[in-house]
């Protein structure tokens, strides 16, 4: 959750060779890391998107923790 420019600044502090690296490169690498994470279930992904975009939402689940309704 660190901004790419902050990642780049930290890398430059520890490695002089990073002087030619750009924010775009860091963003691409972070995207690759995200793609390598364990894929999320569709509902979990939906809930994360709703929370990230700050949508108001509610859901109801049954006794088996299966989503029955979502608003």
N, C-alpha and C positions, 0 to 999 in steps of 0.2 A: 504493500500500500504506500510505498515511498514514491514520490514524484521522480520521473526520469532525470530531471536536472540535478536533483539531490544525489541520486545514484552516481551520476557522472562526476559530480564534485568529489564525492567520497573516493571513487576509483582513482581519480587524478591525484588525490592526496597520497595514495599508497603505491601508485605505479606511474612513473613518468611517461611511459609509452602510451598511456591513455590520452595524451594531449591532443591527438588527432581524432579521437572518437567523438561522435555527435550524439545529440539527444535522440535523433531518429534511430540510430543503431541500438541505443539502449532500449528504446520502445519496442523495436523488433525482437530483441532478445527476451524482454519481459513477456511479449506475446507468445513466443515459442515456449517459454516456461509454463505459461497458462495452459497452452494446448497439451502439454505433457501431463498435467494433473489428471487424476482419476476422473473420468467423465461422471457428471452428476446425473441423477435421475431427472427426468423432465420436470416433474413437479417441484423438486428441490431447486432446479435452475429457475423456474418461473418465480418461485417465492423469493429467491435472491434478487432477481431483476426488479420485482415489485418493491422490495425493501431499498435497493440501491437507488431507484428512481423516485423514492419517497411517495409511492402510491398508498392511499389508505386501502386496506384490504382486511378481510376476515375469511376464515375458513372453518368448516365443521368437519370433524372426522368421526368415524364410527368406532366401535370398541376395538377393532383390529388396526386402528390408526391409519385407515384408508380415508383419503379426502372424499367427502360426500358432496360438499357444497363449497363454492368459493365466490366471494363478492369482491 
